[in-house]
């Protein structure tokens, strides 16, 4: 992702939390882990599987504890 893409922090229209950018098996997605709403670079909507969403949440919590 370019610096311009990561410098703007849009918010989820559902829960109002900041959206995040992830690399999902080589595919760049931007979305909300709380609502499980994700967009591809060409604005295709997708959802992560429960297992992938759980792994993402676990990773986010581990990262926060390490700070």
Secondary structure as GFF3:
##gff-version 3
##sequence-region A 1 67
A	DSSP	alpha_helix	3	7	.	.	.	ID=ss1
A	DSSP	beta_strand	20	24	.	.	.	ID=ss2
A	DSSP	beta_strand	27	32	.	.	.	ID=ss3
A	DSSP	beta_strand	37	40	.	.	.	ID=ss4
A	DSSP	beta_strand	45	46	.	.	.	ID=ss5
A	DSSP	alpha_helix	50	66	.	.	.	ID=ss6
###
